[in-house]
Amino acid sequence: MKLPGQEEFEASSAHENVPSGELGSGLGPGPSPDGPSDTDSRELGVPKDPLLFIQLNELLGWPQVLEWRETGRWVLFEEKLEVDAGRWSTPHVPTVALPSFQKLRSLLAEGLVLLDCPAQSLLELVEQVTRVESLSPELRGQLQALLLQRPQHHIQTTGTRLCWGSTHQSKSSYDEETPLKEQHQNPLRQRLPPGAEAGTVLAGELGSLAQPLGAFVRLQDPVVLGPLTEVPLPSRFFCLLLGPPMLAKGYHEMGRAAAVLLSDPQFQWSVRRASNLHDLLAALDTFLEEVTVLPPGRWDPTARIPPPKCLPSQHKRLLSQLREVKGLTAPHVTQPEDRHRHGPHAPSPELQRTSRLFGGLVQDVRRKASWYPSDFLDALHPQCFSAVLYIYLATITNAITFGGLLGDATNGAQGVLESFLGTAVAGAAFCLTAGQPLTILSSTGPVLVFERLLFSFSRDYSLDYLPFRLWVGIWVATFCLVLVATEASVLVCYFTRFTEEGFCALISLIFIYDAVGKMLNLAHAYPIQRPGSPAYGCLCQYPGPGGNESQWTRTRPKDRDDILFMDLGLINASLLPPPECVQQGGHPRGPGCHTVPDIAFFSLLLFLTSFLFAMALKHVKTSRFFPSVVRKVLSDFSSVLAILLCCGLDAFLGLATPKLMVPREFKPTLPGRGWLVSPFGANPWWLSVAAALPALLLSILIFMDQQITAVILNRAEYRLRKGAGFHLDLFCVAMLMLLTSVLGLPWYVSATVISLAHMDSLRRESRACAPGEPPSFLGIREQRLTGLVVFILTGVSIFLAPVLKFIPMPVLYGIFLYMGVAALSSIQFMKRVQLLLMPAKHQPDLLLLRHVPLSRVHLFTAIQLSCLGLLWIIKSTPAAIIFPLVLLGLVGVRKALEWVFSPQELLWLDELMPEEERSNSEKVLEPEHPFSGSDSEDSELMYQPKAPEINISVN
């Protein structure tokens, strides 16, 4: 819920700041990714405030030659001019002594204050400022000439040439108010958003003045004051602080104090609306009331405090100011909801019952139809090209891996070709018709476990597998349609973070387990021998029938067969060795021959290289190396660059590592069957009815798998503008279940990790960032084209074998491992697991640790670990048939935790369920220990902006 004036304040900052932190849930479209809503601002009748650039020009050289020189600048943070080094300092949090503010207040109280000054040029402004009775005509003329002098700026141009402005000290003519060429070339201008304004502070010592002179001016209309500021922006504020010489750097520090005041968004908001001197001083006093004092002797005043990773929200300050200025008050009952923003679910139209059959489906269709044209136009961006490249490689890797596992599980009834074809057909159809096209359909571990169990049952009871599977798919589609008709998707509001994290951790572990398992299979096939032992064998590459390159492996003499190593044993065949492959003294001879230990070693090397290189490139974005544009490109294409690097290394060294195998013939893997599955085959008729029992369990699994992923993808913190489509997505999955069952293709549901990878590759971030400010999260580039192109390329990949055959499988397994590790390390559950092994003094300062006892945190984490272990054990044993029920039981476990943990603890550790929200909607959840926190901490979560928590970094 937006507090009164919240949007106004966010607009006044002229940027969207969405820091990462403790997050929660909330379903629905959320705010627009293009910026905060102005609804409340319009209701309050207050316009948006532009960003303010503040520059401090200091008068130097007294009593010799006087000159104005820029010594500091502010946007959000302070940058000091390091004269000796000839550069600007790194942005830092400004620290100013309290007496400087007190002196500034006294000077402004006795000085000249002009609000809504009509000056249209620097000359007119100077004439207005110098109309002080205490100034003699001669001194007024000298002061006007001094103020009209062109200041010296420190501008770093694109050609690395420094511009120090004009060095002449004579009186500038009044027509020399046009900005300098170097001002227009200033790179800082590109980092400021459109509509930004400037504020100038002039401070210094002037011996000809008998008493201090202070002036504060707010221009009625912003005007470009020539070369007064280093960036040619229209100026809104002008502050003059001059006086006779005094000890220390009195006027310099007062100038810094004035600049700090103007850089504060809340003071800026107040002074823009001030009508007299009293309002200006009241805004200054309000600022001083919130100042935090650092005791002397406990810190180094010369130390520079770096900017925080996420800026604190100013909503509480703005709310109190609005109450004082306009008498606005917020209902008391809204505070607990906003106070714990990650707890309550935001109202979502997608999850409201219509009490009509297929009412939710109809609403989803109507809602998404209006966005359909933009779903294709919004994809016309270079970022989508990067997303297509990586998600395509991740998709074919997943299709190859799960296709091979499915072939083993079904004894060849389905294989890699069916996996490619099913992925292409189902994925493309889903992207064209689904409510959330960012979802990537794929085979998943839980569904693969059910396929294995179904085949084992058919084999044990001599049933025809594919016809039996067809009837299971028909019943699953029927059950899913019933769920759509009854609007069962509204039950996803019971999927709290406890359930989501358990499911996401399970899928991530499956990714890691499969990737490591593949490499262990390779090590088992080709164990590295100890030095001095005879070579295990040799592997040769030679031209085979039809000109295709083949690989042949000679095994130990005691082994009877020669095994053609294709895709880690997924395809086996016996071939005679080529005549040029001859071993002498344990070393192979002939072109393309390698000892088997070489294969295992280099495969492991490529596996680790691809994983580590992708991880390193992804973290380049937050490093201090390279310009920001280079860092962004390296980060966006991290996985693609890792694959290309490892493929180049493999080709350069001529390694005989196992390569990606793509089917070369378009026909079913099982010999003798067509593309349409017979409804009965050799099975009795009653089996079509009996198939309803396993179909019921599979329907539960499909519903949980699909909807948990949908809940994660449609969380409010992702700022999706176009909304979700829970009912429409489930309807599409039901229709695709029917289609794939008829064609004998694998079953597909939303793939959590790859879908989150897809969304992360389409993250939108702000470009115009103030110095010291990290790019702010703007939302996701919502469109249908990237997923559609990915699945079209997956289907075409069947005919791209000559190109794809050069990609080593260990490289793809390394990327597979990277996806699992990135997904697992991004959820809060893993942070709490790390706390179990971390001494208290080394634990991070997490918000939940401030409000929940550590023992209770460990208890909650232990329960989650137990549930995860139970899911893994059930999945890996013959009892996997009840896996869907166990997965559904996570919701029941979370409900039972209400008897173990208080609502306050669950609010920080997880989320409140709907019943808890309703029961606590009319009361404030106060801390269990009322004296445990200070007043400054009581709004830590209430005004904490949110950004995606489960942000899978894979692209």
MIRO-605995 format. One record per residue (C-alpha): x, y, z. Coordinates in steps of 0.001 Angstrom, whole numbers, plus 500000, padded with zeros to 6 digits. Layout:
<atoms>
XYZ;...
</atoms>
This chain:
<atoms>
500000500000500000;501285503462499108;501412505957501926;500140509496501307;502764511442499439;504996508445498852;504946508766495068;505504512482495370;508625511913497360;509905509214495028;509358511549492121;511204514319493903;514222512045494047;513929511766490240;514936508172490273;513505504855491380;515516503297494131;514660499637494743;517321498190497023;517803494511497700;516958493396501151;514591491413503234;511700490703500921;508389489229501027;505643488283498779;502619489805497376;500991488866494165;499806491130491460;501102493440488848;502729495866491244;503857499326490269;504859500261486793;508475499520485983;508794502819484265;508422504734487455;506320505143490562;502688505931490272;501646509543490562;498163508769491832;498743510042495344;500682513015494037;497724514062491910;495388513564494850;497592515786496984;497811518397494225;501630518459494387;503705518324491189;506746516132490698;510054517591491844;513086517213489570;516484516048490701;518747518813491991;522451519137491165;524273521310493702;527629522971493104;529832524786495635;531924527631494209;534428528999496700;536072532418496611;539830531957496863;542915534173496683;542238536860499300;543933539278499716;545724538822496360;543819537959493188;540284536744493830;538772533938491810;535783531583492042;536697527924491931;534433524898492086;535429522804495117;532490520456495630;529367519053494027;526374517058495213;523609515016493620;522851512435496238;526320512271497753;529252514638498060;532224514778495710;535209516893496738;537742518317494345;541149516849495088;543266519692493748;546660518036494051;545483514880492310;543485516825489722;540352514720490052;537042514388491823;536867512211494887;534708509134495059;531117509896496095;530652509692499843;528175510574502571;528880514188503634;529764514923507233;529483518518508476;530110519910511947;526986520982513777;528242524570514448;528388525126510678;524630524597510446;524042526895513405;526132529669511829;524333529150508537;520970529478510237;521979532712511924;523302534138508664;520128533259506757;517914534634509536;519633538009509266;520281537946505537;518324538336502337;515760535691501390;514080535956497988;511456533374497153;510064533203493605;512627535702492322;511703536771488737;515326537079487520;515900535734484001;519688536007483828;522769535991486002;523045539776485721;519498540292486970;520064537810489774;523258539582490899;521481542917490897;518705541472493071;521152539918495551;523280543038495974;520335545306496827;521306545444500468;521105548714502389;524282548035504330;526360548027501119;527800551296499846;527448551999496114;531173551427495580;531145548119497478;527958547096495656;529670547639492311;532751545668493362;530576542853494613;528572542728491382;531762542541489343;533034539767491593;529853537722491313;529852538047487528;533334536571487212;533390533275485386;534257530477487845;536828527812487203;535375524334486799;537065520975486864;535567519166483878;536861515797482721;535972515692479020;535796512568476860;539268513263475491;540727513098479038;541472516834478829;540777518889481905;538959522184481608;539568524657484396;537398527357482886;538509530893482181;541504532241484071;541014535924483377;540240537992486408;538820541055484738;535161541927484855;533229539749482467;530897541472480071;527248540834480703;526739539129477354;529180536354478241;526505534237479897;526393531461477308;527605528068478563;531079526968477551;531632524204475030;533229522072477743;530063522361479833;528020520706477098;530657517964476762;530687517212480470;530055513429480915;528223514184484163;525364515608482116;524591512162480719;524234510746484220;521546513227485209;517946512489484257;515970514783481955;514446517726483748;517197518005486356;517798521431487880;520801523108489492;521481524866492754;524579526986493323;526263527894496592;528861530692496559;530939530998499727;534175532628500721;536037535376502597;536012538965501359;538074541461503371;536220544500502087;533069543384503910;532660544646507431;529942542146508309;528740538834506914;526491538861503863;524019536028503323;521395535550500651;519117532677499673;517223532871496376;514612530586494851;514010531509491229;510437531633490075;511396529930486801;514581527889486463;517133529675484260;520496528629482837;522910531040484506;525637530815481893;528905529270483087;527974529445486775;527708525639487062;529829522999485362;526716521399483853;524470523749481812;521292523069483770;518515525537484591;519172526855488088;516457526912490719;518368527888493898;521161530364494582;522871530810497949;525514533466498714;527643533318501886;530353535990502131;532024537749505041;535241539077506532;538118536624507165;537603534289510092;539448531420511745;539563527977510158;537402527337507104;534270528913508431;532618529987505176;533794526886503341;532076524705505931;528956526895505888;528877526503502112;529105522748502487;526308522888505080;524077524793502639;524859522308499861;524105519365502145;520767520943503031;519832521366499374;520880517807498576;518520516438501205;515261515444499442;513086516337502404;514571519801502883;514390520313499139;510714519311499171;510014521845501928;512011524748500543;510358524420497128;507044525107498858;508243527676501390;506439531015501255;508541533082503681;511641533111505860;509831531309508666;509130528306506429;512776528191505331;514089528216508890;511477525668509942;512693523306507225;516273523800508444;515241523123512038;513411519958510960;516580518804509244;518652519454512367;516192517495514505;516952514389512454;520722514844512333;522779512037513869;525799513254515842;529057511312515851;530956511814519145;534418513355518812;537356511053519380;535389507972518260;535851508381514543;538212509949512030;536745513192510609;538902512787507488;537436509363506755;534866509247503962;531760507201504572;530938505213501411;527378505355500058;525065502602501329;524177499771498986;520521500666499336;519331504115500239;517008504381503233;513447505196502359;512184508664503230;508488507844503458;508222508383507205;509873511817506941;507604512781504074;504484511596505889;505266513674508960;506006516683506780;502736516306504897;500870516146508198;502453519408509309;502008521203505992;498600519947504878;497201518274507965;497084514870506272;496867511795508444;497013508135507599;494609505695509225;496196503848512064;495029500509510753;497146500856507628;500392501024509535;500804497377510503;500341496321506913;502917498794505647;505092498221508617;505628494661507603;505348495018503894;506687491602503136;504020489962505217;500562490710503872;499678489830500336;498840492761498120;495357492557496670;495540490937493257;492702490839490728;494032487525489388;493330485840492726;489808487090493345;486978484610492892;484261485403490374;481934482595491561;481391481575487920;482615478539486014;485806479489484181;485284483049485437;488959483454486328;490015482116482918;487767484599481115;489153487477483142;492733486387482427;492027486299478691;490450489752478734;493264491173480823;496067489810478653;494372490552475311;494927494290475704;498666493728476155;499095491271473290;500445493728470637;502951495215473086;504128491702473995;505917491689470644;506818495371470296;508481495458473724;510925492759472585;512639495115470118;515639495730472367;519260494432472265;518860492984475747;516405490440474362;519113489134472010;521321488284474984;518388486593476726;517612484480473639;521226483292473315;521604482078476858;518122480720477474;518408478818474184;521618477154475322;520118476455478742;517001474999477115;518834472625474771;521102471596477644;518028470785479684;516444468982476713;519576466900476128;519995466031479794;516400465210480600;515996463518477205;518852461197478032;517540460550481533;514071459928480126;515499457488477598;517172455556480401;514033455681482559;511704454451479783;514110452045478082;514066454059474863;510309454643474635;511173458349474675;514510459983474066;516425463061473034;514466463618469823;511128463566471669;512616465938474227;513678468427471541;510408468209469643;508206468395472742;510167471338474154;509827473249470873;506122472543470307;504907472932473900;507148475925474672;506247477865471529;502518477219472000;502724478312475636;504580481543474823;501920482457472253;498889481775474423;499880481843478100;499064484501480630;502698484791481749;504862484333478622;508077484824480583;507601481282481886;509832478664480265;508294475189479974;510623472250480390;510925468787481818;511428468908485561;512900466548488092;509656465754489937;507813464961486690;510736462797485533;510504460817488768;506809460186488098;507575459094484498;510097456574485816;507593455184488294;504896454942485620;507196453003483289;508308450669486073;504678449930486903;503902449212483234;506917446918482896;506203444999486090;502608444305485069;503338443748481345;501392446817480231;501900448792477055;503570451926478420;502692454635475885;498932453843475666;498740453686479468;500609457017479627;498152458473477108;495177457779479393;497056459191482377;497652462377480372;493978462559479348;492862462281482970;495444464863484092;494172467306481474;490617466652482678;491502467233486338;493391470422485467;490382471711483539;488253471082486608;490745473091488672;490551475919486136;486753475846486077;486519476007489876;489163478754490125;491383476598492308;494358478801491443;493244481297494084;494643478821496624;498160479938495680;497805482625498347;498639479819500799;502004479293499092;504152481414501377;507897481833501189;508284478693503318;506784476591500514;508432478539497703;511914478276499182;511542474570499848;510477473905496275;513090476240494768;515846474645496876;514750471175495751;514834472129492059;518216473828492501;519647470731494180;518355468616491300;520238470870488876;523429470591490915;523019466841491414;522461466182487715;525432468319486645;527826466725489125;526374463273488422;527130463599484729;530743464437485435;531013461514487856;529693459232485123;532453460497482891;535072459858485576;533645456375486078;533819455627482354;537373456942482075;539114456812485454;542405458643485633;545233456140486149;548116456548488517;551488457485487019;553301454433485671;550228452278485218;549268451155481713;546882453444479902;543222452573480221;542763452802476482;542583455312473704;539927457338471971;540190458112468268;538280460461466035;538011459306462441;535740459783459440;532805457420459652;530126456348457220;528602459230455293;531495461556456110;530364462084459713;533051462180462341;532852459280464794;534490458529468110;535727455082469091;537049454007472450;539224450938472996;538623449629476506;540529447167478618;541271443793477004;539011442083479530;536005444096478326;534145442319475544;532609445276473758;533934448384472126;531802451282473247;531123454266471124;531098457041473696;528273459366472755;526810461756475306;528078459995478422;526714456583477521;523281457610476368;523870456004472950;525896452795472733;527069450856469705;529782448385468776;532162449317466044;535415447919464791;538419450090465572;539934452080462734;543074450508461313;545231453512462227;544411453137465927;547263451036467261;548678451027470745;552358450587471322;553804450785474796;550558452074476253;550494455143473999;547988455480471145;549039456244467614;547085457694464777;545347461011464112;542980462284466759;544023459693469366;544035460555473058;544662458508476139;541548458058478232;542954459891481288;543283462946479015;539559462824478302;538569462741481959;541056465443482924;540217467895480168;536487467307480557;536778468164484238;538866471208483322;536228472490480888;533474471749483410;535098473850486117;536245476557483719;532770477173482339;531270477255485832;533865479557487379;534139481830484349;530367482343484216;530297483123487940;533218485559487632;531760487414484655;528391487750486373;530031489461489338;532008491846487125;528939494081487090;529418494971490753;533221495189490607;535379498288490390;537088497277487147;536282498517483624;533770501204482653;530131500602483509;529189499848479878;531849497134479617;530834495652482964;527202495475481889;528029493765478585;530296491211480265;527648490508482895;524750490235480438;526659487823478195;528489485982480985;527167482519480201;527463482957476439;531054484168476785;531864481255479094;530534478764476548;532392480420473666;535638480542475637;535492476882476579;534506475852473046;537475477799471698;539785476208474250;538495472759473326;538973473405469602;542421474983470044;543747472035472035;541973469506469801;540449467698472757;538397464547472250;535858465506474881;532264464283474498;530318466748472386;526676467800472284;524658465179470396;521621466333468440;519375463800466638;520107463696462906;516950461922461788;513400463051462409;511791459870463666;510676458473467050;513337456932469237;511339453721469763;511559451646466559;508286450733464912;506011453362466447;504420456340464745;503966459846466045;500393459186467238;499963456868470229;497259454207470018;494634454624472798;494706450992473909;497417448939472190;497709445641474032;496184446997477247;492677446006478503;489893448594478202;489435449027481937;492978450429482230;491700453690480735;489542454087483865;492186452840486303;494601455444484951;492597458070486856;494291457089490135;497896457855489133;496579460813487144;495146462297490339;498570462213491993;500215463633488890;497600466406488753;498559467451492279;502210467484491235;501482469475488067;499379471990489978;502010472476492683;504924472575490245;503201475004487890;501640477316490434;504601477576492806;506722478695489875;503958481081488793;503766482577492297;507528483161492339;507541484727488869;504583487020489573;505710488417492908;504932492101493284;508577493068493789;509318492135490168;507152495131489164;505321493353486358;502984495802484630;500946493340482599;499784491151485446;499696487406485917;497472484714484437;497279481825486881;494072480344485436;495127480832481805;498560479300482423;497073476205484031;494594475878481155;497457476002478623;499407473380480570;496329471108480591;495914471391476811;499614470750476256;499455467701478540;496790466305476239;498796467112473092;502093465669474326;500362462511475581;498813461899472154;502178462417470413;504154460391472957;506256463434473943;507460464292477458;505202466238479811;506069469863480457;505423472352483238;507037475614484282;510749475207484961;511514477290488037;515227477877487589;515219478518483831;512136480742484107;513785482844486794;516903482902484630;514785484219481786;513343486982483944;516721487929485355;518160488268481853;515381490767481086;515870492992484142;515487496694483427;517728499074485333;518052502834485336;520680504372483105;520940507883484542;522441507222487962;523798509907490220;527444509514491258;527640506920494001;524165505571493321;523858501984492049;521515501377489101;517972501050490361;515706498162489441;512924499300487108;511175496024486365;511201493237483802;511007493596480027;507718491750479592;507204490281476112;506569486981474313;509207487063471590;512284485862473484;510638482659474678;509071482078471270;512413482468469471;514127480215472014;511695477377471371;511768477866467603;515560477601467718;515223474503469883;513116472869467199;515500473970464437;518402472562466473;517468469108465223;518838470244461854;521849472178463246;523892469144464238;526953470208462129;527265473381464225;526138472256467667;528344469159467609;531355471322468518;529938472257471946;531499470012474626;528997468478476990;531158469231480090;530811472932479244;527028472717479254;527118470726482481;529206473531483990;526538476064483018;523943473665484404;525818473668487715;526061477451487601;522304477775487275;521687475545490266;524260477262492463;523002480735491515;519413479758492253;520291478127495569;522474480956496823;519920483668496090;517154482621498483;516933483708502103;516768480087503211;520460479615502354;521401482729504325;519746481243507379;521473477910506773;524813479723506831;523877481225510190;523853477703511640;527609477462511022;528515481053511846;529545482399515257;527327485186516525;530043487840516285;530540487134512568;526876487031511612;525614489690509185;523312492399510450;520097490970509016;516834492661509917;515261489414511095;518101488903513590;517201492231515202;513641491128515915;513706487324516237;515870485425518748;518643483446517102;517413480183518593;514007480699516971;515651481452513637;517646478224513893;514501476270514778;512656477618511744;515653476830509502;515948473309510939;512294472630510149;512825473809506574;515930471628506255;514001468636507524;511235469187504996;513780469555502203;515534466365503260;512223464510503369;511363465713499857;514730464532498549;514457461136500229;510923460575498958;511999461602495450;514938459197495450;513150456088496777;510396453778495475;508002455806497634;508290458629495096;504722457891493985;503526459907496993;505906462773496246;503044465078495098;501268464559498411;504444465313500352;504959468476498316;501393469528499053;502080468740502709;504502471696502866;501473473978503033;500145471968505967;503509472123507731;503557475887507302;500043476093508753;501134474019511744;504004476447512414;501427478936513655;501295476824516830;505088477024517248;505921480604516251;504183483848517063;502728486022514264;505503488537514926;508177485895514320;506458484508511225;506186488026509896;509987488306509834;510839484691509016;508154484026506431;504765485601505692;501321485580507171;498683483298505709;495330484830504700;493606483844507949;496394485413509990;496192488582507920;492490488926508539;492838488252512257;495579490862512585;494182493442510167;492667495531512953;495543495435515399;499155496440515315;501745493693515779;504004495249518363;507435493825519193;507402491209521897;510059493192523752;508942496833523591;512298498197524764;514402496159522343;514598498758519576;514908502467519164;512539504811517460;514834504886514448;514459501154513998;510725500846514317;510223501586510637;512979499376509255;510500497263507360;507573499617507231;509204501890504683;511664499409503200;511382499449499391;511467496029497821;513360494408494972;513365490787493830;514777488428496407;514955485259494339;516917486890491563;518636484094489688;521792485523488167;522420483411485121;522765485738482177;
</atoms>
